[in-house]
Amino acid sequence: MDTASHITEHMKALGFSAYECKAYLALLEEYPLNGYALSKASGVPRSRIYEVLKSLIDKQMVFEQDDGKSKTYTPMDPEIFIKKLQSRFQGIFQDLTEYAGNLYRQPKQENRLMVIQGRDNILSFLAVLIKGAQQRIAVSIWDEELNALTNELDAALARGVMLRGIYFGSDNVYKDLVPHRRLQRYMAEKKERFLSAIVDHSHAVSGVVSRGVNSTATWTRDEGFIEVSEDYIAHDLIVNLYSASLDRAGYKKFETFADNVHDHFFHYSQKELNALKP
């Protein structure tokens, strides 16, 4: 896609028609022009050019000059046009944020689970939540997903937001994320990357993120789900920090005990256990 087509698509996203885009961009290259010349230069049909010009004039993007013999058209300075657009949309976004936010915060049942499909969509949604975080972010997260959210997490930390949780990988750069022990055993058993994140004790996102476009996560504001998710991360922190604090003999004894409890809970067969243990 060439630059002009790319800009046209941006303008269309802002609510301008394809013909309005063509006419305005053509006028930027050469002006003043009469309707006939502009139709020829822009590719807008002559039967539509004056309708398009009227719309652009109404939007104060084009000025009409009439010398009594003919009418010519001149574009508004792009810098002024863009500033007007920014001001207009900023006002729209502010009104929408206040009105929609008030509606959304009105007392209502908050126990819905919303499904998000696809890894990119999951991470994009979580990035938005992190950008709005004000107090604390709790995560159980893998290397790949942590790297994808680094910019948002760095910005949150810079404004004083706390980051706590468990990290699966080897390149962690956040001091308050505790590395998970025994990744080989974990991957042998689970075979997937899971993600769990809680933002400001108000939003929870949890699901599988290792399946690309087939990844699925749930988002909820349900208090019970959030409590369980945070308890899960806190419990994982306790286990991993305690394990890391032991000497070699104590570590081996603890991990053997943890394996026995874990294996008893899931009722693994001896063959399954042999496949899981390194």
N, C-alpha and C positions, 0 to 999 in steps of 0.2 A: 504494500500500500504506500503510495507516494505521500509527501508531506501535506499537499493540499487536500487529498482525500482523508487523511488522518485528522486534519483540523476540521473538515466538514463533519466528520463523525462526532467530534467533540461538540460542535455547535448544535448538531441535531440532538445530542444528549441534553443540551440546555433548553430545548424546546423550539428551536428554529427549524423551519421546513427545509428540504433539500434545495428548493428554488431560492429561498431567502439566502441561504448560505452561498450559493453560486453567484447571485446578483451582488451581494455585499463584497465578496472576495474579488470579483471582477472589477468592481468600482475602486477597490484599494489599489489595483494595478494601474488604472487609467481613469481619470476624472477631470472635469465633469463630462458626462455623457448624456445624450438624450435616450429615450426609451428604446428606440430602434437600435442604436449602437450598442446599448447595454445588452439587449436581447441577443445580438450577434456575438458579443464578447463573452457572455456568460453561458450561452446555451439554453437559456430560459426561453420557451416558446413566446413569440410575439403576442399570441392570444392571452398569455398569462402575465407578461412582464409588468403591466401597469397595476394589476392586482397585487403582485408581489411588491412593487415599489410602494404602494399605499400602505401595506403592512409594515414595511421597513420604516416608512416615515412615521407611522403611528408609534413605532417602538423607538423612535428618535435615533435610528441607526443611519438614516439617510436624510439629507436636506434637499428640498426641491427649490429651484430657482426659475422664475418666470420673467423673461424680458419682454413679454408681449407678443413675441413671434414664435418662440419655442420654449419648451421646458427642459432643463437639464438637471442632473442629479449628482450630488457630491456625498461621499461617505463621511460619517462622523469619525473623528480622530480615534484610532483603535485604542489608545491608552485611556481616553475618556470613556469610551464604550465599555471597556473591560472593567474599569473602576465602578461604573454604574451597575454592571452585572454583579460584581462582587458585593456591592452594597445591598442590592436587591435580594440576592440569594442569602446573604448573611442574615438579613431581617427575616426572611422566610424560615431559615433553619432555626433561628432563635425562637420565633413564634411556635414553630412545630415542636421544638424540644420542650418548651414550657407546657404547651397544651397537651401533647401526647404523654409527656412525663407525668403530669398531674393525673391524667386518666389512668395511666399504667400503675401509679402508686396508690390509687384508691383501693381500700380494703377489698380483697377478693381471694378466692381459693388459689394458692400458689403451689399445688402439688402435681402440676402437669409435668410430663417428661416429653421434651421435644427432641426429635431425632435429627442429627446432622449427618449427611452422607458425604463421604470423600475426605481424604486426609487434608487436602489444601483448604477445603471449606471449614473443617474442624479447627485448623490452626488459624485461619483468618478470623473466625468467630472468637476464638480464645484471645487473639491479639487485641480485638476491640475491647473485650472485658478487661484485659490487663491495662490498656490505655486509660481506662476509667477507674482503675483501682486506687483506693485512698488509704487503706490501712495495711492489709496483709494478703499475700498470695501464698497458698500452700499447694505443693505439687508433688506428684510421683511421676517422674518423667525420664525419658531416654535421651541419649546423646543427640540423635537426629532432630527430635522435636525441640530440645533445648536450644540448639543452634538456630533453628528457624524462628525462635521467639526472642533471641538475644537483644535486639534493638528495643523491643517493648519492655522487656524486663529491666534492662539498663536504665531506661527512662523512668520506670516506676521506682527503682531504687534511688535514683537521683532526687526524686521528690519526696523521699522519706518512707516509702512503702516497704514493709518487711517481707522477706522471702524466706520460706521455710519448706523443708521437704526432703524427699529421697531422690537420688540421681542414679540412673543406670548407665554406666559408661566409664570412660577413662580420662576425659578432657574437661572435667568440671572446673569452671572458673568462679563459682559462687561459694563463698565460705560457709554459708548457712544451708547448703544442700549437702546431705550426707550420702556418700557412695554406698550403694547396695552391695552386700557381700555375695559371693558365690553365684556370679552371673551364669557360669556354665550350667549349674544345677537348675537355675531358674529357667533358662532358655530350653533346656532339655525337657522340662516339664510343661512350660506354657507355650513355647514355640511362636509367640506373638509379642509385639510391643504394645503395652497398654499405657494409657495416659489418664491421670486423674488430676484435676485442678480445681481449687476452690478460691474464689476471689471475694474478699471482704465478708466472708461468712454469709454471702448473699446469692452467689451463683456457683453451681457445680457442673463441671464438664467431665465426663468419664466415658471411656470406650477404647476400642482397638484402633491403632493408628498405623499398623504395619501392612495394611492391605491396599494401599494406594487409593484409587477411586472407589474401592469397595470397603474402605474403612467406615466404621459407624460409631458415633458417640451420641450420648444423651446430654442434654442441658436441662437443668431444672433449678428452681428456687425453693423447692420443697425443704422445709427445715429438717425433717427427719433424714432425708437423703444426704443433706449437707453435713449433719452431725455424724452420720455413719462414715461418710467419706473422710472427714477430718480425723475421726478416731482411727480409721484404717491407716492413714499416713502417720499419725502420732505413734501408733503401735509399731509400725515399721521402723520409725526412728528409734524407739526404745530398744528394740531387738538388735538393730544394727550398731547403735552406739555402745550397747552393753557388750556385744560380741567383740567389738574392736578394742574394748578396754581390758580384755582378758589376756593372760599370758598363754603360751602355746598349749600347755596341758589343759588349762581351763577352757580355752577356745574349743579344743577338740571334744572335750566332755560336753560343753554346751551345745555344740552343733549336732553331736550324736543324739542328745536328748531332744533337741528341736526336730531333728529328722524323724525320730520315733513318734513324737506327737503328731507331726504333719502326716506321716505315712499311715498312722492309725486312723486319722480323721478321713483321709481319702480312700482307705481300704485298698491300697495298692497290692497287687500280687507280687510274689518274689521276682518274677520275670520283669515286671514293670519297674520294681525298685532297682534291679541290677542295671536297667537301661538308663535310669535317672542319675545314679551315683557315678562320679568320675573315677 
